[in-house]
């Protein structure tokens, strides 16, 4: 079994990379279990996937709530008999210097970007162990590879997840679990829209993203590449960025 027939749960599936990944994997024959807070968008996405001949179901998920991740995983298992892949995509960012002391923003990034991934692992790993196989695909960021001013805390959360997955990989060399970190560069999503309060700074960031960013479908294809490998092959880290990104 490659992609066709796999059951894939995706967090942050209502827009951007999550939505693109859901559409792409469904088009390749995967069953997609979609989690996000904006259920109106999820319901529309499910309808569109099904209209195109795919199979999908929506679950309201706030990744800061461990129970919501358990519900996402349980829904996959109860509806489709198993869960093969969990794509941890939900994330938030705030653009500010550390000296700005955006404590609320720091907490949000830790809660979503780090704890949200841990909650997904806690929900999915027991299922993967019972099945004898499973794949964690987690969206991190090139911000953790090239540290720049105003993104120190965001980069810190992404590198924390990168470290977590490598540790988990080394704990899981019995052939049951595969882990993949996907590091996108500039991608045209809504992430930047809520990253800064100053309207002028936000507008400048949006213009730069529109000019330089790649489409989320490019990341979806990278995720599909990792998922499509044979069970004895693990794509540990994959970086995808615009060719013009510095």
Secondary structure, 3 states (H helix, E strand, C coil): CCCCCCEEEEECCCCHHHHHHHHHHHHCCCEEEEEECCHHHHHHHHHHHHHCCCEEEEEECCCCCHHHHHHHHHHHHHHHCCCCEEEECCCCCCCCCHHHCCHHHHHHHHHHHHHHHHHHHHHHHHHHHHHCCEEEEEECCHHHCCCCCCCHHHHHHHHHHHHHHHHHHHCCCCCCEEEEEEEECCECCCHHHHCCCCHHHHHHHHHHHHHHCECHHHHHHHHHHHHCCCCCCCCCEEEECCCCCC
